[in-house]
C-alpha cells in the first residue's frame, strides 16, 4: 500500500496540519476580535472621560471669577475629603471587578450585585460611626451639616457608579456607562453655575459655596441611586458568602493603597489650608486643575488599556505589551511638557490675576502625575496576581514620606514646596513598585531602568522649561512648535504601532 501523507493518521481523517492551521486561524481571529473590542470600548471610555473632565476645565474660569480665592479653595478641600472618603468607606470592593470577571465569567453580574451590597453596608456603618462623633468629625474636616450629609450621600451613590464603570470596562462595553456618566456630570455642572449666579444676583455671597455643592452633586447623587437599582436588578444577588469572601480578600489590602494615593493627592491642599490659608489653597487648587488634565488622560487611557493588558497576561502574550507601552509613556511625557510650556496662558484663562502664581506650580505637578502614571505598569501585574498587599505596603510607605515632606517643606519653604514634594514622592513610588513587581511575580514587562530613565528625562525637561516663562511669548511658541513637530515625526511610527496592536486582524 502506498503510504499517504504523514500528517494523516487514518483514511478519511482531516490532516493534522490542517487542524493546526485552523486552530491558529481561530486564535488569530480571537486575538483580532479582542483588539477591536478593546479599541472601541477604550475609545468611548476615554471620550466620555475627556468630555466630562473637559467640561470641568472649561467651566473653571467661571467658578474662579464668580467665587473668591478662599471660597474656591474651600470647595476644592471639600472635594479632597470626598476623594479620600469613597475608597475607604466602600472598602475598595469595586476594584475586585477587574479580576472577578476571570473567575466568575458566567456569574459576573451576580458577583457585582452582591459585593455592591457589601460596600453599601460598610458605608452605612461608617456613616453611623461618624454620626456618633459628628461634631469632632465636622471640625476636623472643616464641614458644616450640609457638607457632611452630602458627603455621605455622594459616597453611597458614586460607589454604584464605580461598579458600573468597572463592570462595563471589563466586559468591553461602553454605551450605558458612558451615558450614565454624562447624564450626571453635565446637568450638575450647569446647575451649579446657575445657582451661584442667582446667589450673586441676590447678594447671597455667603451661600455660594453651598450653592456650588448642591448644584454639582445632587444630580450625581440621584443618578447614582438609579444605577444602584439597575445593578441589583441585573445581578439579583444581595448576599453570597463566597463572593463577599473573594471581594474582601482582594480589596481589603487595596484600601491602604487607595487611601494612601488619595492622601498623597489631597493632603497638600488640606495642609495648606490649615498651615497657610484658604486663599493660597485656592491658588494651589487651580494649578491642580491643569495637572488634572493629564491625570484624567492618563487614567482614561490606563482604564481602557488594563482589560487588554490583563487579557494579554492571561494568554501569556506579554511580549506584545512593551513596545506600545513605551510609546504611550513617551506620548504622555510630551503632553506633560506641552502643559508646562503653556502654563502662563492656562492660568490666565482659568483664573484672574490673583491666581497668577499658580503657573509656577504646573511643572512639578504634571511631572508628579506622570511619575504616578508610569508606576501603573508595575502595580498592575501585582494586582493581576492578587498580590495587592505588597502594592499597598509600597504605597503606604510613600504616602507617609509625602505627608512628612509636605509638613516640613510647607512650613520652611512655603506652600509651593508641596508640589515638589509630591513629585518626588511619586518617583519614589515608581521605584518601589518596580522593584516589588519583579521580586513578587518574577516577571518584567517594562524594565525599571528604562522607565526610570524616561521619567527622569521628562521631569528634568519640565522643571527646566519654566525658565522659558521669562522670555517673550513668541519664543516659547517657537520652541513648542519645533519640539512637538519633531517629536511627532519621530514618534509617528510608534504611535501607529500602538493602534495597529489593537486593530490588526492577523
C-alpha positions as CSV (number, residue, x, y, z in Angstrom):
1,X,0.0,0.0,0.0
2,X,1.3,3.4,-0.9
3,X,1.9,5.5,2.2
4,X,-0.2,8.6,2.4
5,X,0.8,12.0,3.8
6,X,2.5,11.6,7.2
7,X,0.2,14.1,8.9
8,X,-2.9,11.9,8.1
9,X,-3.2,9.1,10.6
10,X,-6.2,7.2,9.1
11,X,-8.1,7.3,5.9
12,X,-10.8,9.8,5.9
13,X,-9.4,11.9,8.8
14,X,-8.5,15.5,8.4
15,X,-4.7,16.0,8.2
16,X,-3.2,17.2,11.4
17,X,-1.5,20.1,9.6
18,X,-5.0,21.4,8.5
19,X,-6.3,21.1,12.1
20,X,-3.3,23.1,13.4
21,X,-3.8,25.7,10.7
22,X,-7.5,26.0,11.6
23,X,-6.6,26.4,15.3
24,X,-4.1,29.0,14.6
25,X,-6.6,30.9,12.5
26,X,-9.1,30.7,15.3
27,X,-6.5,32.1,17.8
28,X,-5.7,34.9,15.4
29,X,-9.4,35.7,14.9
30,X,-10.0,35.7,18.7
31,X,-7.0,38.0,19.2
32,X,-8.1,40.4,16.5
33,X,-11.6,40.5,17.9
34,X,-10.3,41.2,21.4
35,X,-8.2,44.1,20.0
36,X,-11.1,45.6,18.1
37,X,-13.4,45.4,21.1
38,X,-10.7,46.9,23.3
39,X,-10.1,49.7,20.9
40,X,-13.8,50.5,20.5
41,X,-14.7,50.4,24.2
42,X,-11.5,52.1,25.2
43,X,-12.1,54.9,22.7
44,X,-15.6,55.6,24.1
45,X,-14.4,55.3,27.7
46,X,-11.7,57.9,27.0
47,X,-14.1,60.1,25.1
48,X,-16.6,60.1,28.0
49,X,-13.9,60.9,30.5
50,X,-12.5,63.7,28.3
51,X,-15.9,65.2,27.8
52,X,-16.6,65.2,31.5
53,X,-13.3,66.5,32.6
54,X,-13.0,68.8,29.6
55,X,-16.3,70.4,30.8
56,X,-14.8,70.8,34.3
57,X,-11.8,72.5,32.8
58,X,-13.9,74.8,30.6
59,X,-16.1,76.0,33.5
60,X,-13.2,76.5,35.9
61,X,-12.7,80.1,34.7
62,X,-16.4,80.7,35.5
63,X,-16.0,79.4,39.1
64,X,-12.8,81.3,39.8
65,X,-14.4,84.6,38.6
66,X,-17.7,84.0,40.5
67,X,-16.1,82.9,43.7
68,X,-13.3,84.3,45.8
69,X,-10.0,82.5,46.1
70,X,-10.9,81.5,49.6
71,X,-14.3,80.1,48.5
72,X,-12.8,78.3,45.6
73,X,-10.2,76.8,48.0
74,X,-12.9,75.7,50.4
75,X,-14.8,73.9,47.7
76,X,-11.6,72.1,46.5
77,X,-10.8,71.0,50.0
78,X,-14.3,69.5,50.3
79,X,-13.7,67.6,47.1
80,X,-10.4,66.4,48.6
81,X,-12.3,64.9,51.5
82,X,-14.7,63.2,49.1
83,X,-11.8,61.6,47.2
84,X,-10.4,60.3,50.5
85,X,-13.8,59.0,51.8
86,X,-15.2,56.9,49.0
87,X,-12.4,54.4,48.5
88,X,-12.1,53.9,52.3
89,X,-15.7,53.6,53.2
90,X,-16.7,51.4,50.2
91,X,-13.8,49.0,51.1
92,X,-12.5,49.4,47.6
93,X,-14.6,46.3,46.7
94,X,-15.4,47.8,43.2
95,X,-11.7,47.2,42.3
96,X,-12.3,43.5,42.6
97,X,-14.4,43.7,39.5
98,X,-11.3,43.8,37.4
99,X,-10.2,40.3,38.3
100,X,-13.6,38.7,39.2
101,X,-14.5,38.6,35.5
102,X,-12.0,35.9,35.0
103,X,-13.1,33.8,38.0
104,X,-16.9,34.3,37.7
105,X,-17.4,34.6,34.0
106,X,-21.0,33.2,33.9
107,X,-22.0,34.9,37.2
108,X,-20.3,38.2,36.8
109,X,-23.5,40.4,37.3
110,X,-24.4,38.4,40.4
111,X,-20.9,39.0,41.8
112,X,-21.2,42.7,41.1
113,X,-24.6,42.9,42.7
114,X,-23.5,41.0,45.8
115,X,-20.3,42.9,46.6
116,X,-22.1,46.2,45.8
117,X,-24.4,45.4,48.7
118,X,-21.4,44.7,50.9
119,X,-20.0,48.1,50.0
120,X,-23.3,49.8,51.0
121,X,-23.2,48.0,54.3
122,X,-19.7,49.2,55.0
123,X,-20.6,52.8,54.1
124,X,-23.6,52.7,56.3
125,X,-21.5,51.6,59.3
126,X,-19.0,54.4,58.6
127,X,-21.9,56.9,58.4
128,X,-23.3,55.6,61.8
129,X,-19.9,56.0,63.5
130,X,-19.4,59.5,62.1
131,X,-22.9,60.4,63.3
132,X,-21.9,59.4,66.8
133,X,-18.8,61.6,66.6
134,X,-20.4,64.2,64.3
135,X,-19.0,67.4,65.9
136,X,-15.3,66.4,66.0
137,X,-15.5,64.9,62.5
138,X,-17.0,68.1,61.1
139,X,-14.4,70.2,62.9
140,X,-11.5,68.1,61.6
141,X,-12.8,68.1,58.0
142,X,-14.0,71.8,58.1
143,X,-17.5,70.7,57.1
144,X,-20.9,72.1,58.2
145,X,-24.1,70.0,58.3
146,X,-24.9,70.3,54.6
147,X,-21.4,69.3,53.5
148,X,-21.4,66.4,56.0
149,X,-24.7,64.8,54.7
150,X,-24.0,65.5,51.0
151,X,-20.6,63.8,51.5
152,X,-22.1,60.6,52.7
153,X,-24.9,60.6,50.1
154,X,-22.3,61.1,47.4
155,X,-20.1,58.3,48.7
156,X,-23.1,55.9,48.6
157,X,-24.1,56.7,45.0
158,X,-20.7,57.3,43.5
159,X,-19.7,53.8,44.6
160,X,-22.6,52.5,42.5
161,X,-21.2,54.4,39.5
162,X,-17.8,53.0,40.1
163,X,-19.2,49.4,40.0
164,X,-21.0,50.2,36.7
165,X,-17.9,51.6,35.1
166,X,-15.6,48.8,36.2
167,X,-18.0,46.1,35.1
168,X,-18.7,47.6,31.7
169,X,-15.0,48.3,31.2
170,X,-14.1,44.7,31.8
171,X,-16.9,43.5,29.6
172,X,-15.6,45.9,26.8
173,X,-19.0,47.7,26.8
174,X,-19.3,51.4,26.8
175,X,-22.8,52.7,25.9
176,X,-24.6,52.6,29.2
177,X,-21.8,53.6,31.4
178,X,-20.8,56.5,29.1
179,X,-24.4,57.8,29.0
180,X,-24.7,57.4,32.8
181,X,-21.5,59.4,33.3
182,X,-22.5,62.2,31.0
183,X,-26.1,62.5,32.2
184,X,-25.0,63.0,35.8
185,X,-22.0,65.3,35.5
186,X,-23.2,67.7,32.7
187,X,-26.5,68.7,34.3
188,X,-24.8,69.1,37.7
189,X,-22.1,71.4,36.2
190,X,-24.6,73.8,34.7
191,X,-27.0,73.7,37.6
192,X,-24.2,74.7,40.0
193,X,-23.2,77.6,37.8
194,X,-26.8,78.8,37.6
195,X,-27.2,78.6,41.4
196,X,-24.0,80.5,42.0
197,X,-25.1,83.2,39.5
198,X,-28.5,83.6,41.2
199,X,-26.8,83.8,44.6
200,X,-24.6,86.7,43.4
201,X,-27.6,88.5,41.8
202,X,-29.5,88.2,45.1
203,X,-26.4,89.3,47.1
204,X,-26.2,86.0,49.0
205,X,-22.4,85.8,48.8
206,X,-22.0,83.7,51.9
207,X,-24.1,80.9,50.4
208,X,-22.1,80.5,47.2
209,X,-20.1,77.5,48.5
210,X,-23.3,75.7,49.4
211,X,-24.9,76.5,46.1
212,X,-21.9,75.1,44.2
213,X,-22.0,71.9,46.3
214,X,-25.8,71.4,46.0
215,X,-26.0,72.1,42.3
216,X,-23.0,70.0,41.3
217,X,-23.5,66.9,43.5
218,X,-27.3,66.4,43.7
219,X,-27.7,65.3,40.1
220,X,-24.8,62.8,40.6
221,X,-26.4,61.5,43.8
222,X,-29.8,61.0,42.1
223,X,-28.1,59.3,39.1
224,X,-26.0,57.1,41.3
225,X,-29.1,55.9,43.2
226,X,-30.7,54.8,39.9
227,X,-27.5,52.9,39.0
228,X,-27.7,51.1,42.3
229,X,-31.2,49.8,41.5
230,X,-30.0,48.8,38.0
231,X,-27.1,46.8,39.3
232,X,-29.3,45.0,41.8
233,X,-31.9,44.2,39.1
234,X,-29.3,42.9,36.7
235,X,-27.4,40.8,39.3
236,X,-30.3,39.7,41.5
237,X,-28.0,38.9,44.3
238,X,-27.8,40.7,47.7
239,X,-25.7,38.2,49.6
240,X,-23.3,35.5,48.7
241,X,-20.7,34.4,51.2
242,X,-18.3,33.2,48.6
243,X,-18.5,36.5,46.6
244,X,-18.0,38.6,49.7
245,X,-15.0,36.5,50.9
246,X,-13.4,36.8,47.4
247,X,-14.0,40.5,47.2
248,X,-12.7,41.2,50.7
249,X,-9.6,39.1,50.1
250,X,-8.8,41.1,47.0
251,X,-9.9,44.5,48.0
252,X,-9.1,44.9,51.7
253,X,-5.3,45.1,51.1
254,X,-6.1,47.8,48.5
255,X,-7.7,50.2,51.0
256,X,-4.4,51.4,52.5
257,X,-3.1,51.8,48.9
258,X,-6.1,53.7,47.7
259,X,-6.2,55.8,50.9
260,X,-2.5,56.5,50.6
261,X,-2.8,57.6,47.0
262,X,-5.6,59.9,47.8
263,X,-3.8,61.3,50.9
264,X,-0.8,61.9,48.6
265,X,-3.0,63.7,46.1
266,X,-5.1,65.7,48.6
267,X,-3.1,66.3,51.8
268,X,-1.2,69.2,50.2
269,X,-4.4,71.2,49.8
270,X,-5.7,70.3,53.2
271,X,-2.4,71.1,54.9
272,X,-2.0,74.4,53.0
273,X,-5.5,75.4,54.2
274,X,-4.5,74.7,57.9
275,X,-0.9,75.9,57.8
276,X,-1.1,78.9,55.4
277,X,-4.6,79.9,54.4
278,X,-7.7,79.4,52.2
279,X,-6.6,81.9,49.6
280,X,-3.3,80.1,49.0
281,X,-5.3,76.8,48.9
282,X,-7.3,78.3,46.1
283,X,-4.2,79.2,44.1
284,X,-2.7,75.7,44.7
285,X,-6.0,74.1,43.8
286,X,-6.3,76.0,40.5
287,X,-2.8,74.6,39.5
288,X,-4.0,71.1,40.2
289,X,-6.8,71.7,37.7
290,X,-4.2,71.9,34.9
291,X,-2.3,68.8,36.2
292,X,-5.8,67.2,36.4
293,X,-6.0,67.4,32.5
294,X,-3.1,65.0,32.0
295,X,-4.1,63.0,35.1
296,X,-7.5,62.3,33.6
297,X,-6.0,61.5,30.2
298,X,-3.6,59.1,31.9
299,X,-6.3,57.4,33.9
300,X,-8.7,57.2,31.0
301,X,-6.0,55.6,28.8
302,X,-5.0,53.2,31.6
303,X,-8.6,52.2,32.3
304,X,-9.1,51.5,28.6
305,X,-5.7,49.7,28.5
306,X,-5.9,47.4,31.5
307,X,-8.6,44.9,30.3
308,X,-6.4,44.4,27.2
309,X,-3.3,44.1,29.4
310,X,-4.9,41.5,31.6
311,X,-6.1,39.5,28.6
312,X,-2.5,39.6,27.2
313,X,-1.1,38.3,30.5
314,X,-3.8,35.6,30.8
315,X,-2.9,34.4,27.3
316,X,0.9,34.6,28.0
317,X,1.3,37.2,25.3
318,X,3.3,39.7,27.4
319,X,5.8,40.3,24.6
320,X,3.1,42.3,22.8
321,X,3.0,44.9,25.6
322,X,6.4,46.5,26.0
323,X,6.6,48.4,22.7
324,X,3.2,50.1,22.8
325,X,3.5,50.9,26.5
326,X,6.9,52.6,25.8
327,X,5.3,54.7,23.1
328,X,2.5,55.6,25.5
329,X,5.0,56.7,28.1
330,X,6.7,59.0,25.6
331,X,3.5,60.4,24.4
332,X,2.4,61.4,27.9
333,X,5.8,62.8,28.6
334,X,5.5,65.1,25.7
335,X,1.9,66.1,26.6
336,X,3.1,67.0,30.1
337,X,5.8,69.2,28.7
338,X,3.3,71.0,26.5
339,X,1.2,71.8,29.5
340,X,4.3,73.2,31.2
341,X,5.2,75.4,28.2
342,X,1.6,76.8,28.0
343,X,1.3,77.3,31.8
344,X,1.1,81.2,31.7
345,X,-1.7,81.1,29.2
346,X,-3.5,78.2,31.0
347,X,-3.6,80.1,34.3
348,X,-4.6,83.4,32.6
349,X,-7.6,81.6,31.1
350,X,-8.5,79.6,34.2
351,X,-8.4,82.5,36.7
352,X,-7.9,86.2,37.2
353,X,-4.6,87.9,38.2
354,X,-5.0,86.7,41.8
355,X,-4.1,83.2,40.6
356,X,-1.1,84.1,38.5
357,X,1.4,82.5,40.9
358,X,-0.1,79.1,40.0
359,X,1.8,78.9,36.7
360,X,5.0,78.1,38.7
361,X,3.2,75.0,40.2
362,X,2.3,73.4,36.9
363,X,5.7,71.8,36.1
364,X,6.2,69.9,39.3
365,X,2.5,68.9,39.4
366,X,2.3,67.4,35.9
367,X,5.6,65.7,36.5
368,X,4.3,64.1,39.6
369,X,1.2,62.8,37.8
370,X,3.5,61.5,35.0
371,X,5.6,59.5,37.5
372,X,2.4,58.1,39.0
373,X,1.2,57.0,35.6
374,X,4.4,55.2,34.9
375,X,4.2,53.3,38.2
376,X,0.9,51.7,37.0
377,X,2.7,49.3,34.7
378,X,4.3,47.6,37.8
379,X,1.4,47.7,40.3
380,X,-1.0,46.3,37.6
381,X,0.8,42.9,37.5
382,X,0.9,42.6,41.2
383,X,-2.9,43.3,41.3
384,X,-3.4,40.7,38.5
385,X,-1.7,38.0,40.6
386,X,-3.7,39.2,43.6
387,X,-0.6,40.4,45.4
388,X,-2.4,43.5,46.5
389,X,-0.9,43.6,50.0
390,X,2.5,44.4,48.5
391,X,1.2,47.2,46.3
392,X,-0.4,48.6,49.5
393,X,2.8,48.4,51.5
394,X,4.8,50.3,48.9
395,X,2.1,53.0,48.6
396,X,1.7,53.4,52.3
397,X,5.4,54.0,52.9
398,X,5.5,56.5,50.1
399,X,2.4,58.3,51.5
400,X,4.0,58.6,54.9
401,X,7.1,60.1,53.3
402,X,5.0,62.6,51.3
403,X,3.0,63.8,54.4
404,X,6.2,64.4,56.4
405,X,7.8,66.2,53.5
406,X,4.7,68.3,52.9
407,X,4.6,69.4,56.5
408,X,8.3,70.2,56.8
409,X,8.6,71.9,53.4
410,X,5.4,74.0,53.6
411,X,6.5,75.4,56.9
412,X,10.1,76.1,55.8
413,X,9.7,76.9,52.1
414,X,6.1,78.0,51.6
415,X,3.0,76.3,50.1
416,X,4.6,75.9,46.6
417,X,7.0,73.3,48.0
418,X,4.1,70.9,48.3
419,X,4.1,70.4,44.5
420,X,7.7,69.4,44.5
421,X,7.5,67.0,47.5
422,X,4.6,65.2,45.8
423,X,6.5,64.8,42.6
424,X,9.5,63.4,44.5
425,X,7.2,61.0,46.4
426,X,5.7,59.7,43.2
427,X,9.1,58.8,41.7
428,X,9.9,57.0,44.9
429,X,6.6,55.1,44.5
430,X,7.6,54.3,40.9
431,X,11.0,52.8,42.0
432,X,9.4,50.9,44.9
433,X,6.6,49.3,42.8
434,X,9.1,48.5,40.0
435,X,11.3,46.6,42.5
436,X,8.3,44.8,44.1
437,X,6.8,43.8,40.8
438,X,9.8,41.7,39.9
439,X,10.6,40.3,43.3
440,X,7.0,39.2,43.9
441,X,5.9,37.9,40.5
442,X,9.3,37.2,38.8
443,X,8.0,38.9,35.7
444,X,9.2,42.0,33.9
445,X,7.1,43.6,31.2
446,X,8.8,47.0,31.2
447,X,12.3,47.2,32.7
448,X,12.5,49.5,35.7
449,X,15.8,51.1,34.5
450,X,14.2,52.1,31.2
451,X,11.1,53.5,32.8
452,X,13.2,55.4,35.3
453,X,15.4,56.9,32.6
454,X,12.3,58.1,30.7
455,X,10.7,59.5,33.9
456,X,13.9,61.5,34.9
457,X,14.3,62.8,31.4
458,X,10.8,64.3,31.3
459,X,11.0,65.5,34.9
460,X,14.2,67.5,34.3
461,X,12.9,68.9,31.0
462,X,9.6,70.0,32.6
463,X,11.3,71.8,35.5
464,X,13.9,73.4,33.3
465,X,11.3,74.6,30.8
466,X,10.0,77.1,33.5
467,X,12.9,79.3,32.5
468,X,11.1,80.0,29.3
469,X,8.4,81.9,31.2
470,X,10.8,84.8,31.4
471,X,11.2,85.0,27.7
472,X,8.8,86.7,25.2
473,X,5.7,84.6,24.5
474,X,6.6,84.0,20.8
475,X,9.9,82.4,21.8
476,X,8.0,79.8,23.9
477,X,5.6,79.2,21.0
478,X,8.5,78.7,18.5
479,X,10.1,76.2,20.8
480,X,6.8,74.5,21.3
481,X,6.2,74.1,17.5
482,X,9.7,72.9,16.8
483,X,9.8,70.3,19.6
484,X,6.3,68.9,19.1
485,X,6.8,68.8,15.3
486,X,10.0,66.9,15.7
487,X,8.5,64.6,18.3
488,X,5.5,63.8,16.1
489,X,7.8,63.0,13.2
490,X,10.0,60.7,15.4
491,X,7.1,59.0,17.3
492,X,4.6,58.6,14.5
493,X,5.7,55.0,13.6
494,X,5.5,54.1,17.3
495,X,2.0,55.6,17.8
496,X,0.8,53.9,14.6
497,X,2.1,50.7,16.0
498,X,0.0,51.1,19.1
499,X,-3.1,51.5,17.0
500,X,-2.1,48.5,14.9
501,X,-1.7,46.4,18.0
502,X,-5.4,46.9,18.7
503,X,-6.6,46.9,15.2
504,X,-4.6,44.1,13.5
505,X,-6.6,41.2,12.1
506,X,-3.9,38.7,11.8
